[in-house]
Each structure stands twice: as structure tokens, then as C-alpha cells.
């Protein structure tokens, strides 16, 4: 079994204390052992295999947020202490930016959690698992279908440089966010991008081309990071390797 970084830092003390605690009482020894074993369980990091196609959930847990924000769709997955806390890339792309924002530590399932401490991992992606934008199609048409024309950014300087964003949000109990990804990293679908110690919430802000009716899950659905499809691939993509 693999464990996320930091697991032994939290688990080693109660595990080492367990044999000595037996001189106090059997109960104390069992409690220390349970705390150590439970901590390792919280930090478990099992292997995941993405399905052949589709955008996958970035986190284990339950869908707690599904809403439109302007021309974007936000999907939020709430993780409790029993879920795996490792966060994964929902699609292939390049990390455009990683930003840490200090904030409160409200319960991750509450409305106040929007002001919690968080880490934004912003992606630039041309993954075929995502629908293409109308602007890209129009650019190709205007340039006679020349592929190089689509590579020129059309967004204004005031707009975000990223196509999508995964946000790791701390909660009342989870106060340690550990991003693995760094700016410039190239990630495949299902790759690990970080973890949140002991549980919280992970949000996926889709590119503007995604409509809320395209989302394949609903509020209350159970998610498995790197495996549950939250957005089906556009028809005719012909994907067969499961990595894009």
C-alpha cells in the first residue's frame, strides 16, 4: 500500500507509543495503535486506472457542488475522513499556475467554505476529452483549416491564461494542503496533483466550452478519483489509450 507524503510524520508517534502504553493500560495501548493505524489509512494512496475516455473526478467523495458561475461550470467533491485524500488530474494538460490563498477553516460542506484556505492548480489543456470551443473552430475556418492558426491565443490579457482549474480547499479539520504539481509540469489524466490531510473539498472549474447539461454526474453522487467519469468525451474523438 502506498501512502501520501507526511503519513508517517503523523502516524509514527502513536505507533511508537503503543507498546509502552500497555504499561499504563491495555486500553491506552489499543487506542494509540488505532490512532496510528487510522492515520495511515487516512493517507493511503491506492493506484487508480482511468477509463478509456472521459474527464475523471479529481477526488474521492460525494458531489456537493454543481453550479454555473458566469460562463463556467463548477463541480465540487466533498471528502470526509474516510475517503482517499489524494487529488488527481481530471484530464491531460500543462500546469499554468499553482496559487496558495490563505483563509478560514470552515467546514468544507458549508457555504462559508468558499472563503477557506485553498490551493488553485490552473491548467492549460487541449485534451480531446473536453469539447472544443467555438472560437477555436472559427479560427480554423477563417484560416482555411491551418492547424498553426489555432495555436495563437485569442483571449484578452484581462482573461485567465488557464483553461480549467482544480482547487484544493481546506476544511475545519483538514488544515494541510500539499500540492505536488508545479508550474510548467505536464500531467496525464489521473496523475496525482496533491493531497489534503484528513479530508475536505476539491473543486473542478471546467473550461467555458462545457455546459452544465454536459456533466454526467449529479449532486449526491459518489466519486472515485481518477476513475469516475464526470464528463463524457465528445463523440467521434476516437480515444483508445485512456491517458488524454
ABEGO torsion letter per residue (X at the ends): XBBBBGAAAAAAAAAAAAAAAAAABAAAAAAAAAAAAAAAAAABBBBBBBBABEBBBABBEBBABBBBBEABBBBBBBBBAABBABBBBABBEBBABBBBBBBBBBBAABAAAAABBBBBBBBBBABAABBBBAAAAAAAAAAGGBAAAAABBABBAABBABABBBBBBBBAABABBBBABBBGBBBBBGBBAEBBBGEEBBBBBBBAABBAAABABBBGBBBBBGABBABBBBBGAGBAAGAX
